[in-house]
Amino acid sequence: MPTFKIATWNLERPKMPKSGRSSVKNARIMDILKEINADILVLTETNAVIHPGSVYITCISSNPLPVGQLYDNCIYQEGENRTTIWSKYPLQNRITTSNDDTNSCCALNTSFGIIIVYGAIIGIQGQKKPWFASDLDHVITDSNPLSKNGNFILAGDFNLSFSDNYYRPLADC
């Protein structure tokens, strides 16, 4: 039976290298992505400068973030976006989400049939209001109809922890 590997990674906002210089951090990220060799990658807090290699024939990203201005309580730099889906499988179609500034979604033609992949960040500032509740609502609203036919992957940065106190309990939101 054929298998495939799915990986998700919060890259924690890599930057475009300054003029003429390469970024050691970016190069290391891309080396690790090649080592992981996933069939589908869902990257969060990423940047257009990150490209895992030519074996990935599909790339769908959330909207680019505004550069150099305050947006959602952050100042973003060139190339930053919140989620990108990379796939070795061809794109069937891009799917609009309730929040294309944060999430990305697509249908892929795979050896398992059509698979819908939804990349998300729930709580762009951890579990701080108003983002966590709003982001969670968007993902639930989008996921319900998309998952009805099966073959649905939801992956990303959910800003939840069940084993420590890094994030407040969900009930506090």
Residue frames relative to the residue before (quaternion, step in Angstrom):
aa qw qx qy qz dx dy dz
M 1.0000 0.0000 0.0000 0.0000 0.00 0.00 0.00
P 0.4400 -0.7002 0.4847 0.2850 3.60 -0.83 0.89
T 0.1501 -0.7709 0.6137 0.0813 3.56 -1.17 0.63
F 0.0504 -0.7757 0.6189 0.1130 3.50 -1.28 0.13
K 0.3959 -0.7204 0.5349 0.1952 3.51 -1.27 0.58
I 0.1307 -0.7576 0.6376 0.0488 3.53 -1.03 0.96
A 0.0099 -0.7921 0.6103 -0.0089 3.58 -0.94 0.88
T 0.0829 -0.7631 0.6376 0.0659 3.54 -1.19 0.62
W 0.0256 0.8025 -0.5920 0.0690 3.56 -1.02 0.83
N 0.2823 -0.7088 0.6229 0.1730 3.55 -0.97 0.95
L 0.2476 -0.8209 0.5033 0.1073 3.59 -0.36 1.27
E 0.3443 -0.7889 0.4549 0.2283 3.58 1.31 -0.06
R 0.7075 -0.5579 0.2475 0.3562 3.50 0.77 1.25
P 0.0004 -0.7940 0.6068 -0.0359 3.60 0.40 1.15
K 0.3483 -0.7555 0.5284 0.1693 3.56 -1.17 0.63
M 0.5456 -0.5365 0.5169 0.3838 3.52 -1.33 0.36
P 0.4730 -0.6642 0.4789 0.3253 3.62 -0.90 0.78
K 0.5452 -0.5896 0.4790 0.3545 3.56 -1.17 0.60
S 0.7362 -0.4645 0.2574 0.4195 3.57 -1.13 0.62
G 0.8671 0.1032 -0.1166 0.4732 3.52 -0.81 1.14
R 0.6784 0.4652 -0.3060 0.4793 3.61 1.18 -0.20
S 0.3490 -0.7043 0.5686 0.2427 3.54 -1.12 0.62
S 0.3930 -0.7046 0.5393 0.2415 3.54 -1.21 0.41
V 0.4132 -0.7088 0.5205 0.2365 3.56 -0.71 1.11
K 0.6383 0.5302 -0.3274 0.4520 3.60 0.97 -0.86
N 0.6732 0.4925 -0.3031 0.4609 3.60 0.86 -0.92
A 0.6452 0.5153 -0.3209 0.4639 3.59 0.96 -0.84
R 0.6513 0.5076 -0.3153 0.4677 3.60 0.98 -0.81
I 0.6138 0.5373 -0.3454 0.4640 3.60 1.00 -0.81
M 0.6989 0.4687 -0.2847 0.4591 3.59 0.80 -0.99
D 0.6102 0.5332 -0.3545 0.4666 3.62 1.06 -0.64
I 0.6657 0.4932 -0.3056 0.4692 3.59 0.91 -0.88
L 0.6326 0.5260 -0.3375 0.4574 3.60 0.97 -0.80
K 0.6465 0.4996 -0.3207 0.4792 3.60 1.02 -0.74
E 0.6325 0.5219 -0.3285 0.4686 3.61 1.03 -0.74
I 0.6412 0.5257 -0.3221 0.4569 3.58 0.95 -0.86
N 0.0635 -0.8640 0.4957 0.0611 3.56 1.10 -0.82
A 0.2019 0.7963 -0.5391 0.1858 3.55 0.91 0.96
D 0.5053 -0.6295 0.4970 0.3185 3.55 -1.21 0.52
I 0.7647 0.1079 -0.0590 0.6326 3.55 1.19 -0.65
L 0.0985 -0.7732 0.6260 0.0263 3.56 -0.90 1.03
V 0.0720 -0.7428 0.6627 0.0629 3.55 -1.04 0.82
L 0.0652 -0.8124 0.5792 -0.0173 3.55 -0.41 1.28
T 0.1278 -0.7845 0.6034 0.0640 3.54 -0.98 0.88
E 0.8054 0.1533 -0.1929 0.5391 3.53 -1.27 0.61
T 0.3306 0.7767 -0.4546 0.2843 3.52 0.84 1.06
N 0.3069 -0.7263 0.5910 0.1708 3.54 -1.35 -0.12
A 0.6022 -0.5883 0.4101 0.3507 3.57 -1.13 0.67
V 0.5716 0.6017 -0.3800 0.4086 3.60 1.19 -0.37
I 0.6386 0.5116 -0.3256 0.4737 3.62 1.20 -0.42
H 0.1094 0.7657 -0.6200 0.1313 3.56 -0.67 1.20
P 0.3082 -0.8211 0.4519 0.1633 3.60 -0.33 1.21
G 0.7458 -0.3983 0.2216 0.4858 3.62 1.19 0.02
S 0.6583 -0.5655 0.3555 0.3470 3.52 -1.28 0.49
V 0.5308 0.6194 -0.4236 0.3939 3.64 1.20 -0.16
Y 0.6355 0.4887 -0.3245 0.5019 3.57 1.26 -0.34
I 0.1570 -0.8384 0.5205 0.0402 3.54 -0.41 1.27
T 0.7298 0.3228 -0.2105 0.5647 3.57 1.29 -0.20
C 0.0464 0.7658 -0.6393 0.0515 3.54 -1.02 0.91
I 0.0365 0.7722 -0.6299 0.0749 3.56 -0.68 1.17
S 0.0496 -0.8217 0.5676 -0.0133 3.58 -0.75 1.05
S 0.5375 -0.5393 0.5221 0.3844 3.49 -1.33 0.34
N 0.6984 -0.4679 0.3215 0.4359 3.57 -1.24 0.27
P 0.5331 -0.5811 0.4847 0.3785 3.59 -1.12 0.55
L 0.4117 -0.7099 0.5158 0.2460 3.56 -1.08 0.73
P 0.5728 -0.6050 0.4133 0.3676 3.60 -1.05 0.66
V 0.3656 -0.7639 0.5014 0.1773 3.56 -0.85 1.01
G 0.8838 0.1440 -0.0994 0.4339 3.52 -1.08 0.88
Q 0.6922 0.3986 -0.3003 0.5214 3.57 1.18 0.33
L 0.5828 -0.5837 0.4327 0.3639 3.55 -1.19 0.53
Y 0.1252 0.7634 -0.6172 0.1437 3.56 -0.75 1.14
D 0.8281 -0.0609 -0.0183 0.5569 3.59 -0.64 1.13
N 0.6798 -0.5363 0.2611 0.4266 3.54 1.00 0.98
C 0.6644 0.4229 -0.3158 0.5292 3.62 1.21 0.49
I 0.2605 -0.7026 0.6264 0.2147 3.53 -1.30 0.34
Y 0.2065 -0.8168 0.5348 0.0641 3.54 -0.57 1.24
Q 0.3422 -0.7293 0.5614 0.1892 3.52 -1.25 0.56
E 0.7615 -0.3998 0.2698 0.4330 3.54 -1.33 0.26
G 0.8452 0.2308 -0.1826 0.4461 3.55 -1.04 0.92
E 0.5291 0.6605 -0.4154 0.3335 3.61 1.18 -0.24
N 0.0989 0.7387 -0.6654 0.0428 3.50 -1.22 0.73
R 0.5812 -0.6459 0.3841 0.3122 3.55 -1.17 0.47
T 0.8197 -0.0062 -0.0029 0.5728 3.64 0.90 -0.72
T 0.0195 -0.7633 0.6456 0.0142 3.52 -1.18 0.71
I 0.1960 -0.7459 0.6277 0.1059 3.54 -1.03 0.90
W 0.0831 -0.7614 0.6425 0.0235 3.56 -0.86 1.06
S 0.0228 0.8202 -0.5703 0.0387 3.59 -0.93 0.83
K 0.4219 -0.6676 0.5561 0.2589 3.52 -1.22 0.64
Y 0.6305 0.5158 -0.3230 0.4818 3.57 1.31 -0.18
P 0.5413 -0.6368 0.4324 0.3384 3.60 -1.08 0.60
L 0.5378 -0.6293 0.4770 0.2955 3.50 -1.25 0.66
Q 0.2956 -0.7023 0.6217 0.1814 3.54 -1.01 0.91
N 0.7270 -0.3126 0.2072 0.5752 3.55 0.88 -1.03
R 0.4729 -0.6176 0.5456 0.3119 3.51 -1.32 0.44
I 0.1952 -0.7751 0.5932 0.0962 3.58 -1.06 0.79
T 0.4023 -0.7112 0.5285 0.2304 3.55 -0.82 1.03
T 0.2280 -0.7642 0.5895 0.1281 3.57 -1.07 0.80
S 0.6661 -0.4829 0.3832 0.4199 3.56 -1.31 0.08
N 0.7910 0.1180 -0.0527 0.5980 3.57 1.22 -0.49
D 0.1017 -0.8378 0.5359 0.0244 3.57 0.18 1.28
D 0.5246 0.5940 -0.4349 0.4275 3.61 1.24 0.04
T 0.7669 0.3262 -0.1678 0.5266 3.59 1.16 -0.58
N 0.8062 0.2834 -0.1148 0.5066 3.60 0.87 -0.92
S 0.1217 -0.7559 0.6353 0.1006 3.54 -1.32 0.37
C 0.0259 -0.8060 0.5900 -0.0389 3.55 -1.09 0.74
C 0.0924 0.7886 -0.6043 0.0664 3.55 -1.12 0.71
A 0.3510 -0.6619 0.6082 0.2622 3.51 -1.39 0.24
L 0.1538 -0.7984 0.5804 0.0443 3.56 -0.90 1.00
N 0.3715 -0.6804 0.5833 0.2425 3.57 -1.18 0.68
T 0.0552 0.8157 -0.5702 0.0804 3.59 -0.40 1.20
S 0.6592 -0.4817 0.3878 0.4279 3.55 -1.32 0.04
F 0.6509 0.4815 -0.3006 0.5042 3.60 1.31 -0.18
G 0.6217 -0.4804 0.3436 0.5144 3.57 1.30 -0.02
I 0.7202 -0.3858 0.3158 0.4825 3.54 -1.26 -0.31
I 0.0503 -0.7724 0.6331 0.0043 3.56 -0.92 1.01
I 0.2582 -0.7412 0.6004 0.1529 3.56 -0.94 0.94
V 0.1062 -0.7830 0.6126 0.0217 3.55 -0.85 1.07
Y 0.0804 -0.7846 0.6148 -0.0063 3.54 -0.80 1.11
G 0.1249 -0.7829 0.6081 0.0404 3.58 -0.65 1.17
A 0.0306 0.8377 -0.5376 0.0909 3.58 -0.70 1.07
I 0.1460 -0.6812 0.6962 0.1729 3.45 -1.44 0.30
I 0.1215 -0.7626 0.6328 0.0567 3.53 -0.85 1.04
G 0.8027 0.1213 -0.1360 0.5679 3.54 -0.40 1.25
I 0.1110 -0.8404 0.5276 0.0545 3.57 0.39 1.19
Q 0.7320 0.2691 -0.1940 0.5950 3.57 1.28 -0.27
G 0.6668 -0.4296 0.2902 0.5354 3.59 0.97 0.82
Q 0.7438 -0.3827 0.2777 0.4724 3.57 -0.97 -0.79
K 0.3152 0.7544 -0.5158 0.2557 3.60 1.15 0.53
K 0.4163 -0.6611 0.5592 0.2772 3.52 -1.10 0.74
P 0.6335 -0.1419 -0.7552 -0.0909 1.66 -2.18 1.13
W 0.4717 0.7440 -0.4117 0.2333 3.59 1.21 -0.28
F 0.6625 0.5317 -0.3460 0.3982 3.60 0.75 -0.93
A 0.6970 0.4727 -0.2829 0.4590 3.58 0.74 -1.06
S 0.6627 0.5069 -0.3024 0.4608 3.58 0.94 -0.88
D 0.6674 0.4973 -0.3012 0.4654 3.59 0.90 -0.94
L 0.6390 0.5216 -0.3227 0.4641 3.59 0.97 -0.85
D 0.6465 0.5191 -0.3151 0.4618 3.58 0.94 -0.87
H 0.6441 0.5196 -0.3252 0.4576 3.61 0.94 -0.86
V 0.6820 0.4904 -0.2941 0.4558 3.59 0.85 -0.94
I 0.6537 0.4966 -0.3192 0.4735 3.61 0.93 -0.82
T 0.6507 0.5232 -0.3122 0.4532 3.59 0.91 -0.94
D 0.6930 0.4633 -0.2745 0.4793 3.59 0.93 -0.88
S 0.6944 0.5267 -0.2833 0.4001 3.57 0.87 -0.99
N 0.5873 0.6127 -0.3809 0.3669 3.58 0.96 -0.78
P 0.7529 0.3533 -0.2551 0.4932 3.68 0.58 -0.90
L 0.6443 0.5488 -0.3326 0.4160 3.62 1.01 -0.73
S 0.7226 0.4577 -0.2485 0.4546 3.59 1.05 -0.72
K 0.4606 0.7275 -0.4292 0.2728 3.62 1.20 -0.25
N 0.7339 0.4125 -0.2414 0.4826 3.62 1.02 -0.67
G 0.5452 -0.6064 0.4066 0.4121 3.60 1.25 0.15
N 0.7487 0.3884 -0.2821 0.4572 3.57 -1.29 -0.21
F 0.4351 0.6729 -0.4577 0.3852 3.55 0.86 1.05
I 0.0886 -0.7786 0.6206 0.0278 3.56 -0.89 0.99
L 0.0575 -0.7516 0.6570 0.0132 3.56 -0.89 1.03
A 0.1471 0.7951 -0.5675 0.1550 3.56 -0.56 1.16
G 0.3932 0.7177 -0.5250 0.2339 3.54 -1.19 0.50
D 0.6579 -0.4636 0.4176 0.4218 3.50 -1.28 -0.60
F 0.1026 -0.8492 0.5179 0.0114 3.56 -0.23 1.30
N 0.3299 -0.7949 0.4672 0.2026 3.60 1.29 0.06
L 0.5202 0.5737 -0.4431 0.4516 3.53 0.91 1.03
S 0.0485 -0.7748 0.6290 0.0412 3.53 -1.16 0.57
F 0.2065 -0.7916 0.5660 0.1019 3.54 -0.91 0.93
S 0.7325 0.4472 -0.2276 0.4600 3.59 1.24 -0.18
D 0.7845 0.1702 -0.1320 0.5816 3.62 1.19 0.00
N 0.5543 -0.6224 0.4383 0.3364 3.57 -1.25 -0.06
Y 0.2587 0.7899 -0.5246 0.1840 3.60 1.13 0.46
Y 0.7603 0.1706 -0.1069 0.6176 3.56 1.05 -0.82
R 0.5518 -0.6017 0.4559 0.3546 3.53 -1.10 0.71
P 0.6105 -0.5313 0.4178 0.4129 3.60 -1.19 0.41
L 0.6301 -0.5713 0.3830 0.3604 3.55 -1.09 0.77
A 0.6164 0.5814 -0.3505 0.3989 3.60 0.99 -0.74
D 0.6329 0.5536 -0.3327 0.4270 3.62 1.15 -0.49
C 0.5777 0.6341 -0.3723 0.3543 3.60 1.18 -0.30
